Amino acid sequence: MGYKDFIILSIILGIRLLSVIIVRSSFVPDEYWQSLEVAHKITFGYGYLTWEWKKKIRSYIYPCMIHILFKIFPESVETIVLAPKCFQAVLSTIGDFFTYKLSCKLFGSKCGSWTLFNLLTSWFLFYCSSRNLTNMAETSFTACGLFFYPWNKRKSEGLTVTYLWFAGLSVLMRPTAFMLWLPLYLYHLWRERSFIEVVKSTSFIGCVILSILLICDRYFYEEWVFTPYNFFLFNWKNDIGAFYGQHNLFWYLTSGFPVVLGIHLIPFLMGLSLPYLKHLYFLIFWVILMFSFLSHKEFRFLLPILPVALIICSAAMNEILCKRLTVFKWKISKNVNFCLVVVILLINIPLSLYMGLIHQSGTTDATLHLSNTVNNDSKVLFLMPCHSAPYYSYIHQNISMKFLSCEPNFNNAVNYTDEADVFFTDPRLWLVQNQESNDIQSVPTHIVMFDTLYPQVTEFILKYNYLLCYKKFHSHFPESRTGYFVLIYCR
């Protein structure tokens, strides 16, 4: 690594570690419940495992990485919260650096410089880069693999299979990464003169990766299990994810991808006029097409293709600067680049700060507040949509806690309703049936909820003499079951 690369790597790392400090909001439940909570359970012996772990559709590989961190660093709430974030920030840094190097490799150092700018100003990457999501780990390994992929390899050159190690690691993080690598691998086979050698190398690498997966999951599940198959069975064949929300076939194209890309969508669309980018466009739209057939869709599922999209943006901006970009027979002035840079900075910096510091920040702050105030006799009740807040991984005390569950209808029961839906249908009745008691010791000492719920539970609050002991802003844009503020009532 040269001096220039070291400086660039340091800049990326600085920005990603800055996100650890700035990003205090919650995004999706998986960043806590499918990583931190699981690692906390296997490290400290207490925590909550969601149905995904009971049905064995998740691999312990990523939680095991966090488990190692918990073993290495001193035990404290601060360490448990920050160490995994820093770890993911470092992983993201590596992925960003290899994305920059890939851009330089494919299109030259000037395009690489634009890629560095776009990576560091992407609001969504900043928002997610330090979150403990398997999607982010998948994104980092995918970026590394794409760098080592033989994009422009001639048949006379030697065998290149290094990328398969990173492809395998990305699939370990999320089995859906297979969809991204499938066309790339088939294209490699088609171009490769040493076809048999590639297959042999693939078999060896696949066996090593598979062994890591099987041994890790065998250790923690205490039985042999092939989690990618279970993952496929539940998420693709049975489409269990639809229980948590559905979107139409074109959602990724009309909403998901434009939101994730943000203002960078402008140079991305401009790049459509550049023929040498067609292989990157194909890769992006292939992944979007495959994911579109699943009814359950999320913004974070697009993370692995975001770096590729930003390389396309960078190539377009580089062409504008060189006065070579033509859109609908109109030559784009290089002054457009200056306008793009200004607009990107003016929009994405405030957006990153708002999304990281303010939007949906109440639940994490409230849980951290609980970690400093509860004791061994405390009983905490979360009256929120399921998995709205971090759990034992943030409180780090083995106390009695309860949240509203929302497991899918595995048995195809008629008129099935999960606990959260039952509660929100009639909160008063649910509290009477499940929480009221003549024994005051069995009643929760702390109730965590959104402000919009208060009118429906006032009777219970007053009956047991609860007092408002914490109030924190959560969102300017509450959804149906969330609110503007998170409230904690204590007695």
N, C-alpha and C positions, 0 to 999 in steps of 0.2 A: 504494500500500500504506500503510495507516494504522499508527499506533504499535502497536496491539494485534496486528495481523497480523505486524508485524516481530518482536514479542516471541515470539509463537507459533512463527514460522518459526525463530527462534533456538533455542528450546527443542527443537524437533524435530531441528534440525541437531546440537545438543549431544548428544542421545541417540543419534543415528545415528553420530556420530563416536566416541562412547563404545563402540559395538559394534565399531568398528575395532580398538580396544585390547583389548577383552574377548574377542571371538570369535576364538579361536586354533585351533579344532578344524576337522576336515574334515567335510564333509557328503556331497557327491556328487562323482564325478570331473570332471563337466563344469565345475565352478567353476575348475578349473585347465586341463584338457586341451582344452576347447573355447573358451577365452578367453585366459588368460594365456600358455599354451604357444604358441598360434598367434601372438599378438602378439609374443612373444619371438622366434619364428622369423623373422617378417617384419622385425623391427627390428634384430636382432643377427646374423642369418644362420645361426643354429643353434637347434635345438629339434626337437620331434617332432610330426608331424602324424598324427593317427589316421585310420582308414579313412574317416570321414565327410568328411574334406577331400579324400581321394583320389577318393572317389565324387562329390564336389562337391554334397553335400546341405546344406552349411552356408554361410551368407553371411559375408563378411569384415567386414560393417558394424560389429558390436560389437568384435571384435578390433582393428579399425582405430582405434576410439576409444581403446583402451588403447595402441595403437602410437603415437598422437599424444602421449600422456602420457610414454611412454618417450623420445620425441624431445625433449620440452620439459624434463624434469627431469634433473638430474645422474645419471650412470650409477652405480648401486650396488645391492647386494642389498636394502638397506633400502627404497630408492626403488621398486624393481621390485615388492616385496611390498606396500608400504603405499600407494603412489600410486593403483593401481587400486581398492583398497579404499575409499580416501577419495572417489574419483570416484563409485563406486557408492553410497556413503553419501549423497553430495550428490544424486544422482539419486533415491534413495529418499526423501530429505527433501522434494524437490519433489512427488513422488507423494503422500506423506503430507499435505502442506500442501493440495494440491488435493482430497484426500479429505475433509479437515476442512471446506474451503470448500464442497464439494458437499453435505455434511451440513447445513451452515448454510443453504445455498440451498434445499434440499428441505424441511427440517423445522425450521428455526429455530436461533438461536444456542445455546440450551440443549442441543439435540441435538448441535450441533457440538462443544460442550465435552465431552460424553460420548464423542463420536467421537475427540477428541484423546486423552482418557484411555485409551480402548480400543486405539487405534493404538500408543501408547507402552508399553502393558503387554502387548501381544500377544507371547507368547514366540517364536512362529514368525517374526514380522516382525523382531524383534530378532536372532534367530538367523541370518536370511538377508539382512538389509538391506545389509550391507557385503560380501556374497559376490559374486564376479564371475560371476553366472549371467545368461544372457539372460532367464530367467524374471523376475528382479528388474527388469531394464530394461523388459521388457514390462509388468510390473505398474505401474511408474511412469508410462509413457506412457499406459497404459489409464486410470489414475486421472485424469490430465490430460484425456483425451478425454471421460471420463464427466462431468467438471465442465462442459465446454463443450457437452455434448449437450443438445438442446432438450427437456428432460423435460416441462415444463409450457407449452410454447410454444403460443400461440393462432394460428389461421390468419391473423389480421389482422396479425401481427407479421412483421418482415422475415426474409429468408433466413438460416439459421444452419447453416454447414457447417464452422466452425472445428474442431469435434471430429474431422473426417475427417483432418486433418493428423496428429493424435496417434494416431488409429486406424491410419493408414498406418504410422507409426513403430513402433507395437506389433507390427504384422504383419511389419515388417522384422526385428524382434528374434526373433520366433518366428511362423512362418506359421500355427500353430494359433490365434493370437489372432483370426483371421478368424471362428472359430466364435462367439466372444463378440459380435463386432460385427454379425454377420449379422442376428439378429432386431431389434437396435436400429436398424439402417439401414433395414430393411424397414418397421418401424413408423414411422420418420421419413418415409419416402416416402408411406406411407398417409395420414399426417396433413398432409403438406405441400401447400399449395395450389399452390406454384410447383414442381410435379413436374419439369418439363423443366429448370428452373434448377438443381435439386439434382443431376440426372443430369449436366448440363454441368459443374458444380463438381466432382462426383465424378470425372469423366473427367480434368479438368485436374489435380486433386490426385493422382489415381492415376498419371498420366503422369509427374509430377514425382518421386513416390516410387519408381516403377518405374525411372526413369532413374538415380536415385541408386544403387539396388540393382544395376542392370546395369553401370553404369560402374565401381563399386567392385569388383564381382566380376570384371569383365573385366580390370581392372588387376592383381589379385592372382592370378587363375587363368590369366591370359594367353590367355584365349579367351572367347568369348561363352558364357555359361551362365545358365540361369534356375533358381537354387537352390531356390525354393519348389516348383517342379514335382518336382525330384529328391527333395526332402524328403517331399512327399506320396507319391511313388512308393515310397520305401523304408519310410516309417513308417506309412502308411495302407493302401496297396494291398498291399504285400508283407509288412507287419507285421514288419519286421526287428527292431524293439525287443523282440519276444517272446523273442529269443535271450538277452536280459539279465534275464529274469524275467517271470513272468506272474501276474496276479491275477484273481479271479473278477469277474463283471459288476458285483457290488454292493460291491466293495472301497472305492470312494470314499465311498459312503454309510455303510458300517459301520465303516471304519477310517480311510481317508485324511482325509476332511473333519473328523470328530470330533477326530483328533489335531492337525491343523493349527489348528483353532479352539480346542482345549483347553477350559479352564473357561468361556470365552466361549460355549460351546455352550448353556449354560443360558439366558442372555437371548436368544440366537438362537432357541431353540425357543419361548420365551415370546412372541416377536414374531409368531409364526404367527397369533395371535388379532387382529392389527391389519390390517384390510383395505387400508389405504393403502400397505402394504409389499409388496403382492402382485407388483408389477412387478419389484421387486428380488429377491424369492424366485424368480420365474420365471427371471430371468437366471442366477441361481446354479444352479438345478437343470437348466436347459438346458445349461449348460457341463458340468456333472457328467455329464449323460446322454450328451452327445457323446463325452466322454473315456472313458466307461465301455465303449464299444464297442471300444476298443483294448485288447489283452491286456496290454500293458506299461503299468503305472501307477506314478506316483511322487507323493510328497507335494508336491514343488515345482511340479508342474503346476497345482496349485490356487491358487498365489500370486496370480494376477490377480483372482480373485474374493474373496480374503480381505478387502480393504478394503471391498467392498460388504457382505460378511457382518458386518463390524464396525460399519458404519452401521446395519444392522438391529438389532444388539445395543444400540447407543446409543439408537435410537428406543424400543426396549422399556424400557430403563432410565429414559429420560426420562418415559415414560408411567407407570412405577411411581412415580416421584417426584411426579408430579402426581395420583396416586391414580386413574388412569384405566384401568389395565390389568386385564383380567379373563381368567382362564384357567379353562376348564371351569366357568364361572359363579361362580368364586371371585375376589373382588377382592383383588389382591395389595397387601399393606401396603408403604408406602414404606420401612419398616425393612428390607425385603428388599434394597433398594439398598445400604444400609450393609453388610449381610452379603456381598453380591456384591463390593463394592469390596475389603473385607478379604480375602475368599477369593482374588480375582484377584491381589492383591498378594502374599499369603502363598504362593501356588502359583507364579505366573509369574516373580517375581523370582529365587527360588532355582533354578527350572527353567532360566531364561535363563542364569544364571551357570554352572550345572552343564553344560549343553549347549555353552556357548561356551568354557569354560575347561578342562573335564575330558574329557567324552565324545568319543572319537575324536580326541584331540589329539596322539597319539604320532607319527603319520606326518608331520605338518607340522613338528613340532619336530625330528624326526630328519633331515628333509631340510635344514632350516636349519642343523643341526649339521654336516651334510656340507659345506655351502657354506663353512663356516669351516675345514674340516680337509683337504679334498682338494686335490690339486695337478695339474699337467698330466699326470703319469704315472699318475694314479689310474684304476682301472677299477671301476665300481660295478655290483653285481648286486642287483636287487630280486627277492627270492623271496617275492612276495606276490600276492594276487589282482590282476589287471591294473588299472592306474590307481589303485592304493590311495593313492599318495603323489604330491605335486607332482614335477615333473621338472626340466628345465632352467630353467624360469621361477623356481624358488626357488634352485637351485644356482648358476646364472649363471656357469658355467665350461664351456668346450667340451671336455669330457672324454668318455671312453668309458663309456657306460652301457647297461644292458640290463634290460628288465623282461619279464614273462611276458605275451605278447600274447593277445588274446581276440577276434579278428575273427569276425563271423558267417559262417555257411555260405552264401556268395553263390552257389556253383555247385551247391547241393543235392547235395553229395557224400554217398554212403552211409556211415553210421557216422562222420560228421565229428566230430572232437574238436579243440578249439583248444589252443594251447600251454599255457595255464594249467591246463586240465583234464588234459592229458597229464602235466604236472609233478606235480600233486597226487595223481594216481593212483599214482605211484611216484617220489617225490623222489630216492631214491638212484640209481635207474636213469637218470633224466634228467640228474643231475649227472655221472654216469660218461660218458654219451654226449655231453654238450654242454659240460662245463666242465673235466673232468680233462685234464691235459696234462703232458708231461715238461718242457715249457718253463715255468718258474715265472713268467716275465714275462707270459704269456698268461692266467694265472689271476687272477680278480678280486682287487683289493686291499681292497675293502669289500663285505660282504654285508649287506643289510638284510632283515630278516624278522620275523615275529611269534614270540613265545616258544613257542607251541604246535607250531611246526615243528621246533624244535631236536632233539628225539629222533630225527627221521627223517634229519637231515643231519649228525649228530654225527661220523660217520666222515669225511666230507669236511672238516669244520671242523678236526678233529685232524690229518688227513693233511697239511694245508697250514699248520699251526701258526697258525691264526687265534686272536686274543684278543678277548674282549668289550671293546669300547671305548666303548660307549654303550648305555644302557638307559633307556627312557622309558615311563611308564604310558600306556596307550592307551584301554582301555575296561573297564568293569565287566561289560559284556554282550557278550562276543565272539561272533561268528557262527562258522560251521563252519570257515572258513579264516583267520579273524583270531585275535587273541589278546588277553591282558590287557596285554602289554608289546610294544613295538617294540625289537628288538635290532639293533645294528650290530657286526659282527665285522670286525676289521681284521688285516692282516698286514704 
